[in-house]
Amino acid sequence: MPPSPAALFATAEGKRLVATRTSKSWRAWGPYLSERQWGTVREDYSPNGDSWSYFTHDQARSRAYRWGEDGIAGFGDQNLHWCLGLALWNGQDAILKERLFGLANQEGNHGEDVKELYYYIDALPTHSYMRMLYKYPQAAYPYERLLSENRKRGYDDREFELTDTGIFAENRYFDVFVEYAKAAPDDILMRVTIANRGPDAAPLHVLPQLWARNIWDWTARPDLPEIRRLADDAVSATHPDMPKDMRLDIGQPAQLLFCDNETNRVRIYNEPAAPGPFKDGFHDYVIGGLTDSVRAEGWGTKCAAHHEMTVPAGEERVLRLRFRPADNAAASAFVDFDAIFAARRAEADEFYNAVHGKVTDPELRRVQRQAFAGMLWSKQFYHYDVRAWLMGDPAEPKPPQSRWQGRNADWVHMYNADIVSMPDKWEYPWYASWDLAFHSLPLAKIDPEFAKEQLLLLVGDNYMHPNGQLPAYEYAFGDANPPIHAWATWRVFSIDREMTGIADYTFLKRMLNKLMLNFTWWVNRRDAGGRNIFQGGFLGLDNIGIFDRSSPVPMGGTLSQSDATAWMAMSALNLMRISIEVALVDSSYQDMAIKYFEHFLYIVEAAAKHGGLWDEQDEFFYDRLELGDGQEIPIRARTIVGLIPLFAVEVVRHSDQPRLPEMVARMKWFLEHRPDLAALVSNWETPGYQSVSLLSMLRGHRMKCLLRRMLAEDEFLSPYGVRSVSRAHEKKPYVFAWGGQEFSLPYWPAESHSGLFGGNSNWRGPIWTQMNYLIIDSLRLFHAYYGDEFKVECPVGSGIQLTLADIADELARRVAGLFLADKTGRRAAVGESEQEQTDPHFRDLSLFYEYFDGDTGRGLGASHQTGWTGLVALLIGDIA
């Protein structure tokens, strides 16, 4: 149920959103810094492509970034010319806490892993109000213990987390709340509230920082930005690429420190004559007491307001700063400061009251609002010019020639410099095409313009390859992600129309025209035999297979994939549905609808018939190994790959058919002359329950066969949603023997027990929110046709018969239940951490993990992957 358009856009924030349709000024500043710029492909200039080793966390405090910036609670303009952030020191740490710590891919027993506790609590789409929480221990941060303990642990062991160290015992930590509010689009208020949760008074150094992204070292640019002391409580900030000079006012006594956002060449490159002060100047000054590490003259490209305090037990301290155009400085910076924050927080309440709609339960509202907050905090300025990265910069040494035969060398057209929704700004601080498609749906519920912009980005000339391929992610743009952009386009168009009352056909046409190229790329590049059976590689499902599906099959031959084929059937249907909608206002698009309809039928035929992917013995879809000698061997591993054919479903209003005469005539002709194909799909001519026509990869019998597997609790159905592998493989892993080797696929409900894909992902049992969302979405479409007469036993063996809509609701409740308190007050996603489950300063804070334990619901993987896990916000809206 969408929020009321009138109610939403009548709010103060809603009016700002309306204004963004013609002016982007309210979005010009936001939380656009990464949380980890080190260890990324963009910053890697090594000959072997080992990005984690080339630029480490230990180097990050001393080494300037080429392509972006990171920081705690970072906030900046849309190009990160100016950046705000926070640094902390508890008097014990060896490192000034300027950025979030975590293990590199080779250091964690399950790959990269952030080792901090922080939460996104609130946010408005225009970033006129933002709030997050960072939990900072009062004892020395256990960097070495986190590293050594995880190094000792194997794939079969759980990860060793910050809470496992005991560092939060007796609540000896600070809750550091960081809030931003905008008095105007470029008038930024920053408030830092420090709460001592421990039993004793504790010292703390707090350093709010302002700095300029380094854009000068790489080209020997002469016109540098400058930050300069104006008074003891104010600095000026001038930048050659910004339209206005700015001013930062500090609302309480502080020591102003200055250095340059430049690499410490003494420390990093052992150049003893290199001048300073460098990027790590504040670290050296505060912790090392080195007075020459900061510039006494009071200017530089990086500035901090150094506050020393002792916070009594149970008390709070508040810091206030304001960053605004210098020509506004006549007015006092702080006379209206608290009033502005109060107004923006009230506006956030007003906005989310409208968004929540019929969601009245406070617990559901809390989870939904935090999910939206995570989506909004996870925006990032993503800058990557692949050609410049391959060639190297004029003022820097040339990269090795081997780069031109290495990673992303065939994507030289790529020039990305945009605000992009990230999966997780620490663990995945780079976009992935299918992640971004999922992100667009919850974003559309609160900011439909931004959601449309995100989808348009990836089909733009600076992203899409000239051959029509969409970029996968920066580690390998040429990998294939599932082709779900057409699905996301239709859903976002529909949400936008519901929200605004406006059908944006320009958006729909732009997406359709570009996605046609992507569909053609798939047909030409991923159908090896030209038989409408597809081979997509791992397709985002990492270790779902018995071997790496992105590499040549160990025994030779071709692996025809159930998921790749079903994704393409789904894409054809989605593109047909979009074409039909556009054809209602432009009849020439009927030809495109017919074309995608025919593609869909041929794919369904190939997947369903002899030699296809449907297995009559098990009544399930499997990948099929096709060897050069003519052998065709089904890989009978029961995984979510075999459920993906459920997603290839669309409905069309039966009343629209008279307005599409050419398309309807062609469909009738095709189905009359190819009755073998007509028998595979639902009857187009007969309207269903909600007066819709249904097209699906599955007729009723095969759909029921899949649902019998999916809804069995000893197979796919978990208390918290649908697992990615059948639990039947717990007692009997699937084993494929060949040439004296055995390839197996067991059921692993939690972390991966394999190093495949770095060991940092697991599709062999856990629950993935985005896959559950697609299942739920598909069931609702099936119900729109079959109606209340069509019932299925759920759970299997229970004797309870439910409609498909009821099953969709039940699955939505189970997935939402990951974040909600059960009868004992415990939340499944939190796991076994007693403090996080029961402490009043923890228990109402949700982390939106990458995936979840298939048995217990414990959160796993990236802890802030609100991107696709943020879909829970929509599920809550559906079940409330």
N, C-alpha and C positions, 0 to 999 in steps of 0.2 A: 504494500500500500504506500504510494508516494506521499511525501508531505504535501500539504495544501500549497499550490503555487502562490495563491493570494497571501496566505499567512507568511510563507517563507520570504517572499520578495518585498513584503511590507516591513520587514525588520530593518534595523539600521544596517546590519551586515548585508542583508538581501539587496538593499538599495545600492550599496557599494558594488555588489556583484553585477547588478544591472549596468552600472557605470563602466565596468571592465569590458563590456562588449564594444565600446568605442574608444576607451582609453585604458592603458595598462598601468597607469600611475600607481594605483593601490597595490599592484603586485610587483612594483619595481624593487621593493625590499622584502626580504623574507629569510627563512632558515636555510639558506642556499649553500652553506658550507658542507663539505663531506665530514664524516666522522673518522675516516681513515683514507688519507691520500697516499701514505707510504704503502709499499707493497703492491701497488696497482700496475697494470700494464702500461698505462700512460707515462708513468714515471720511470719505466724500465728501459735503460739504454745498454743492457748487457748483451754480449754476443750470443748467449745461450737461452735467453728468454726466461731466466729465473727471477721473476719480479720480486718475490719475497726476500731473496738474499741480496738483490741489488740495492734495495732501498728499505732499510729496516726501521723498526720502531725506535731503536736506540739512536739511529742517525736523524730521526725526524725532528728532534728539537734543534738540531744544528744545521740542517740542510734545507735550502730553499726548494720549494716545489715548482715544477715547470708549468703544470696544467691546472692546478686548483689549490684549494686550501682546506685544512681541517681544523677542528677545534671543539671544545665543550660548549654546548648550547650556542653554536655559531649562528650569526645573523649578518646578512650583508646585502649589497645591491645585486642586481641580476647578472652582473659580470664579475662580482667579487673584487671590484676596485677597492672598496672599503669593507673591512671585516670587523665584526665585534665578536668577542668570545670571553671565556673565563679561564683563569689559571688559579690553582690552589696549592698551598703547602701547609702541612700539618706540623711542621717542625721535626718530623721523623724521616720522611721519605728521602731517598737518594736522588729523586727526579722531581722537578717542578711539574705538577699535574696540569699540563696544557692540553692534552689529548687523551683519548680513551685507549687503554692498554688491552692487548689481546695477543693470542698466540698465532704465529704464522702457520701456513698450511702444513709445513713439515714438522711443526712443534707440537701440535695438538694430536691426541690419539684418534680424533675423528676430524682432522683437518682444522682449518682456521676457526678461531672462537674468541669472541670478545669476553674479557674477564672483568667486567664492571657491572654495577647495578645502576641503571638510569631508566627513567620512565617519561614518556610523553603523556601529559595529563590533559592538556586543553589546547585548542587552536581554532582560529577562524580562517576561512579560505583566503581572505585577502591579507592574512597575517597582521591584521590590525590588533590582534591579541594572541599571544602564545605563552604557554607555561609548560615547563618541564622540571623534573627533579633528578638530581644526581646525589647518590649516597656515597659520602667520602669518609673512610675509616680514620680514626684518630691515631691508631698505631701505624707503624711503617707499613707501606703497601707491600704485600708479599709477592713481589715480582718473581724472584728466583724460585720460591716454593711452588708457585703456579706452574712455572716452566718445568721444574724438575719432576714434580708429581705426575704431570700429564705425560712427560717423556717416559716415565716408568710404566705407564699403563698401556695395555694393548687394545686391539680392536674390540675384544670381548668385554672390556671394562667400561664403566661409566666415566664421563669426563669429571675432572676435579675442578670444582667451581669456587668462586670467591667466598661464597657462604660456607663451603666445606672447611675453610682455613680457620674458622672460629674468630675471625677478625671483627665480626659484629657482635660478639658476646657482650652481655651487659649493656647492649645498645651504645657501645662506645663508638659512635660515628656522628657525623653531621648530615642532616638533611639540607641540601643546598638547592633551593628553589630559584630558578631563573625565569623571569617574566619579561616579555616585551609588549609594548603598546604603542600604537601610532597616534599621535595627535593630528597628524596630516600624513599624506603619502610618504614624505621624506623626513618626517619629524619623529625620531625613534626614541622612545623611553625604555630604559633598561632598569629593572629592579631585581636585586639579589637578596634573598632572605635566607639567613643561615640559622638553623635550629640545632642546638646541642641536645641530642637524644640520650646522652650518657649520664652517669651518676655524679661526675665531677666536672669542674670547670676545665676547659681545654683551649689551648692556643690555636690560632689559625691565621694564615696569611691569605688574603683574597686579592686577586689581581685582575679586575676587569681590563680587557685589552682592546685596543684599536690598532689595526695595521692594514697596510696596502699589500695586495697580492703582487708578487714579484713579476713584473712584465718587462723589466728593463735589462736584466742580466743576459737574456738569451739573444738579444739583438744589439747590445751595446747602445741602447736608447739613451739619449742625453737628458730628456725632460722627465725627471723623476717626480713622483708625488712627494709631499712633505707634510709631516706632522710637527707642529712647533708649539712650545709652551707660550701661552698668553698670560697666565697668572698661575697662582698655586692651585687653582681649582678649575682650570680650563685650558684647552689646546685648540689650535686651528688645524684644519686638514684641507690641503689643496691638492688637486689631482688634475693632470692635463686632459684626462679623458672623461671627466665628470662635469656636468653643466654648472654646478654651483660649488663654491667653497663651503666647507662644513666646519662645525664647531662642536667639540665634546665638552660638556660641563659635568663636573663631579660634585655631587651634593653633600659631601662630608670630607673632613680633612684626610688627605692622602699624600703619599710621596709619588711624584710623577717621575717615571723612568722612561728612557728613550734608547732605542738601538735601531738597527736596520734589519729588514727581513731579507737577509742575504746569508749565503752559506758560510759557516765557520771553516774556512779553508785550512786553518791551522789544524783543527781537529779531524776534519774529514779527509783532507788531501795531504796533510803534513807539510804545509807551506808556511814556514816560520815567519816570513815577512808579510803575510797577508794582513791588510789593515782591518780594523773593526770599528765599532762594535757590531757583533753578528746577531743572527736570529736567536741564538741561545743566551743572549746577554742577561735576560731576567733570571734565568736559571742560575747562571754563574754568580749573579749579584746576590740574589735572595738566599741561595743555599751555600754557595762558595764564599760569599763575602768579597768578591772581586769587584772593587769599585770602578776599575777601568773597563769593565764589561758593559757599562752603560755610558751614554754620552752626556757629560755634565752640562754641556752648552744648551741642552733642552730641545733637541730636534732629531728627527730620524724618520724612518718609514714604519716604525713599530713603537707603540707607546703603551704603558700600563699605569694604572692608578693603584699603587701598592698600599693596601690596608693591613695593618697588624692589629689583632684583637685577641682578647681572651673571652670566650663565651661561657657564662656560668651554666651549670647543669640545668636543663629544662628551659633555658631562655633562648631568645632569638635576637639577631642583629640584622638590620636592613641597610642595604647600600642603594643609592640612587644615582643614575647617570642619564644624560640626555644628549643625543647626537642629532643635530639638525642643521639646516642651512645657516650660514654665518649671518645672513642679512636678517634673520629673525632674532638675533641676540639682544635686541633692545628690551624684549620682554624677559622677565625673570624665568629661569629654566625650571624652577621647582615650585612656584607659587600654585600652579594648577596640576602638579605632578600626580598627587594621589587621587585627585578628582578625575583625571583622565583615565587612570587605571580602573577606578571604580566604575566609570561609564563603560569602558570596553569590556570589563568582566560581566556587567549587566547585559550588554549587547550580546555577549557570547551565550548567556543563559537564554535570552530571548530567541536567538537564532536556533539553538538546539531544541528548545521547546517546540518550535515549529518543525524541525527536522524529525524529532521523535514521533510526532503525530499520535497515533494510537498506542505507542509504547508508554505505558504509565508506571510499570514496575521500576522502582529506583535502581535496583541491581542491573536490570536490562539496560536502563538508560546510561548507567555508569560505563558498562562495557562498550556500548555502542558509541558513546561520546569519546572514550579513550581510543577506540579503533579508528574513528575519524581523525582524532588528533595525531595518531601515529602516521596516517596517510599524509597529513599536511606537513608534519615535521620532516618527513622523509623526502622532500623535494631537494634537489641539488643542482647547482650549476655544473653541467657536464661539458668539459672542453677537451676536444681531441681532434686535432688536425692530423690525419694519418700520414699524408704526404710529408708534412713538415717533420713529423715524428720519425719517419723513415730516413729523411735526408739529413736531419740534424739542424741545429741552429747556427747562424752565422758566427756568433761569439763563443761557440762551444766546440769541443773536438767532434770530428765526424763519427757517427755511429759505425759499427763494423758493417762491411759490405754484405755480410751474411743476412742482415735484416731484410734485404730485398728478396730473399728466398724464404723468409720465415713468416712469423705471425702477421696476419692482416696485410701482407704485401700486395694482395690483389684487390684491396679496398682503398686505393689511393684517392678516390673521389670523396671520401668521408671527411666532412668538416662539421663537427658538432660543437656548438657553443650555445646551449639552451638550458632552460630550467626543465629538468626531467624528474619524473617520479621514480625513485629508486626502490629496489626490493628491500634493502637494509643498508643504511649509510655507513655501517662499519664492515659487516661481513660481505655485502654485495654492493659496494659503492659505484656501481655501473649498471646501466639498464640492461634488461634482457627482453627480447621482443614479446615473448608470451607472458612474462610477468607483467609487462606494461599494459597489455591488453586486459588482463584481469584487474589491474589497478584502476582502469578507467571507469569501471562500473560503480564502486563505492564513491569515487571522486565525483561522478556524475550526479549523485544524490545531493551533494553539497555545493558543487561548482561545475555545472554542466559545460560551461565554456572551456574551462581548463581541461576537462576530460576529453572534449573533442580535439583540442589542440594537441594533446598527448598522442592520440591516435594518428593525427595528421603528420606529426613529426616523423614517424618511422617510414611513412610512404613518401616523404619529401625527397627531393633530389640529393640533399646532403646526407641522407641516410640510406635509402633504398639503392641497391646496386643497379647499375644500368641494365643488367640482365633480368631484373625483376625480383631478386632475392632480398628479403628483409634481413637486416643485421641481427645476429643472434645475441652476442655479448662480446665485450672487448677481448676476452681471452681467445676467441675465435669467431670473428664476425661471420665467417663462412659456414659455421655449423647451422643446422636446421632446427628451429623451434617449431612446435606445432602450429599449423596455419589457422589460428583462431581469431585473426583480426577482423574477419568478416562477421563472425559471431559477436565480437565486442562492438563493432560498428553499429550493427542493428540494435543491440541492447542499449547502447548509449544514445542513439537516435531516439529510441522509444522513451527512455527515461527523460531525456531532454524535452521531448514533446509533452510528456505528462507534467513535467516541472514548470515549463514556461508557456505551454499552450501554443508553441510555434514549432512547425515541422521544418527543420533545417535541411531542405533538399539540396542546397549548395554543398553542405558538408557531406551528405549521403552520396552525391554524384562524384565529388572529388575522391572520396574513399573508394567508391566502386571502380572508377576508372584506373586507379593505381593498383587496387587489389586484383584486377583482371590480369595485370602484368605478373603479379606474384603467383597467381594460380597457374598461368602459363609456364612460369619457371618450374613449378612443381611437376607439372605434367611432362615437361621436356627433360628435366634433370633427375627426377626421383622415381621414375617408372622404368626400370632397367629393361624390361621385356616388352614395353609398349602394350601391356595387357590390363592396365588400370589397377594393378596391384603395386603398392608403393613401398619403397625402402627409404626411410627418412633418417636412419641413424638412431642415436639414443633419444632424440626428440624430447630432451628435457627430463626424461625419466631415468637418467643416470644408470644406476646398477640394476634396473628391473630385469635385465636379461641374464642368461646363463653365461654369456660372454659379452664383451664390449661391442655393442651393435654399431658403433661408429667406426670400427676397424674392420678390415677384411675378416670374413668368417674363417676360423682356424682350419677347418677342413675343406676350404674352398667353396665355390658356389655362391648363391645369393640367398639372403634372408629376407623373405617377403613379410612385411610387418602388418599385423592386425591394427595396431594403433595408427601407423602412417596412412593406411588405406581408409580407416574410419575417419581420421581427421580430414582427409581429402573429400570424402563423401559429405561430411559435415560442412566443409567449406563450400562445396558446390551448392548445397542446399541454402546456406546462409547468403551466398551471392545471388542465388535465384530469388530469395525472399527480398533482398534489397532491390534487385532489378524490378521486381513486381511493384514494389512501392514507388519507385521512381517512374515506372511506366504509367502509373495512375495520373501523373502530371505531364509525362512526356512519352507518348505511345511508342516512339522509336526504340525504347529500352525493352520492349517485348521480345525482340530478337535475342537480347542478352539473357533474359529469363529462360527462353527456350533452350539456349545453348547450355546453360548450367544445369537445367533439368535433364537434358540428355547425358551430360557428363555424369551426373549423379546416378542415373539408371545403369550406365555401363560399369561404374565402380561397384554398385550393389551387385550386379550380375557377377562380376569377377570375384568378389569376396564370398559370395554365397554358393556358387556352384562347384562342381567337381574340380579339384585342383585349386580351389580357392582357400579361404581361411576359416570357414565354418566347419567344425568337426562334428559329424553326425554321431560318432560314438559317445563323446562327452557332452554334446549339445552346448558347445562353447566355442568362442573364437580364439584361435591360436596363431602365433607366428609360424611360418612354414619355411623350412630349409630346403632349397632347391639346388641339387648337385648337378654337376656337368654331365653325369651319366644318365640323367633322366629321373633319378630318385627324387621324391618329394616327401619330406619327413616333417610331420607336425611337431612343434616344440610344446609339449603338453604341460607347460608351467602355468598354473592357474593364477593369473595376475590381473591387475586392473587394465592391462592392455586388452584383455578380452571383453571388458565392459565398455570400452570406448565407443563401440558401435551404437550404444544407447544415445550418444550425443548427436548422432546424425538424424535429427528430427526437426521439422519446421511445420508450422500451421499457417494457413492463409485464410482470411475471411472469405467465406463462400459468396458473400454478397459482392465481392470485388470482381468475380469472374466475368460478369457481363461487360465490364469496362475494359476487359483484356481479350477481345475477340480473337486476335491472331494467335496469341499464346495458347488460349484454351483450345482452339481448333487444332493447333499443332500437337498439343499434348494428347488430345483424343485420337488423332491420327496415329501417333506414335504408339500409344497403348493398344489400339485396335490391331495394328499391324505387327506388334511385338507382344503378344499375350504372355510369352514366357517372362518378359520383364515386368509386365503389369502384375503378374502373380507374386512378384517379390516385394511389392510395395503396397501401401494402403490405397484404397479406392479413392482416387482423386475427385470423382464426380459426386460422391455421396457425402453430404454434410454431416458432421459429427455433433457431439453433445453441445458444444458452444457455437454451432453453425460455422464450423471451420472445416477446411479440407486439410488432410494430414499427408505428409510425405515423410517416410522414415526408412532407414536402412533395415528395419525389423518389422515384420508382421507380428501379429499377436502371439503366435506360438513361440517364436524365437525370443521375443521379448520376455515372455514368461519363463523360458528356460534360463535366461541370464538372471532374471530377478530371483529365481529359486536359489541360485548360487549366491547372489549378492546379499540376500536377506537372511541367509543362514548364519547363526551366531558361531557355528563351528567352522565357518568359511570366512566370508568377507565382513559380516556385520559385527561391529564393535559397539560397546556402550556409548562411544563418542563419534560414531560415523562409520563410513565404509573404509576398510583397510585397503592397502595397495597390493597385498598378496593374500591368498586364501590361507587361513589358519590350518587348513588340512595339511599344508606342507611343514607344519611344526613337527609332527610325528613322522611324516614321510616326505622329506625334501624331494623335489623333482630332480632326477639324475639322468643325464644324457651321456651315453658312453660312445666313444669314437676313437678308433686307432690306438687303443690302449690308454686313452685319457678319459677322465670323467669330469663333466661339467655339471654343477649342481646349483639348484636354487632352493634355499631353505626359507623358512619364515623367521624373520628377525623383527620383532615388534618395535624395536627402539633403534639405537645407533647401529650403523653399519659394522659388520664384522669383516669387511673386505676393504682393501686399499683401492679398489676400482674407483676411478674419478677422484682420487685423492682421499677417499674415505670420508668425505665431508657431506655425503648425502646418502639417503637410504630409502629406496622404493620397495624394499622387500618385506613390508609389513606395516609400517606406520600409516597414520591417517594424514592426508593432505587436504587442506581446506578447499583449495581451488577445484580439485577433482570432485569432492563432495558437492560443491556448488553446482558444477556442471551436471552431475547426476540429478540433483534436486530440480534444477532448471528444466532438464529433459523430461522428468516425470510430470511436471506441471503441464508441459506441452502435450504429452501423451494423454493426460487426463482431460485436457480441453477437447480432445476428439472422442475418447472412449467413454468419458463420463462416469457417473456413479454406479453404473451397472457392472463395470469391469473392476473386479477385485482380485487381490492377490494375498496369500497368507504372509503375514508379517508379525513377528519373526517366523521363519519357517519352523514348523513343528508346534507352534503355539495354538493353532486352531483359530487364531484371530484373522479375519478377512478384512482388508482395508482397501479403500480406493487408492489410486495412484497419487491423488492429491493428499490424502491422509498419510501415505508413506513419505511423500516429500516433506510434509510438516514434521513427521516423526524424525526423519534424518536431520532436518534443520534444528530441531530441539536437541538432538544428541550432539551435534557439532557445537552449538551454542553452549551446551552444558560443560564444555571444556573450561570455560571461563567463569562459570557461575557456581556459587556455594551450594553444596549438596545439603542433605538433612543434618549432617554433622558439622556443617560450616566450612568444609574443606573444598578446595578448587582443584580439579584434576590436573590442569595445566601446570600448576605450581610444583607438583611432585611431592617429595618427602621433606622438604625444608620446613621445619617446624616454625621457625621465626617468620618466614614468608607466609605461612598459612595462618598464624594466630596473632602476630604482633599488630597492634592497631595502626602502626606506621608503615606496615607492609601489605596487610591483607586485602585492602581495597585497590591495590595497584596491579594492573594486568600487563603481562608481557605477551606479545603476539608472535609466537614462535613459527619457525619455518614449517615444522610438521610435528606430529604427536604420537606418542607410544600407542601402538595398536591395541594394547590390552588395558593400560592404566590411564591413558590420556596425558601423561607427563609431557611437557613441552620439550622439544628437541631442535637441534640445528640452530640457525640464526635466531637470536632472541627478539629482534625487532623487525621481523619480516611482515610488518603490517600491510605490505603491498598486497599479496593475495590472501593472506590470513585476515586482512581487513574486510574481506567479503562477509565475515561474521556479522558486521554491522547491517548488511542487507538481510541476512537470515533472521536476525532479531526483529527487524521491521516486518518480516513476513509472518512470524509466529506469534507476535504480541497480541 
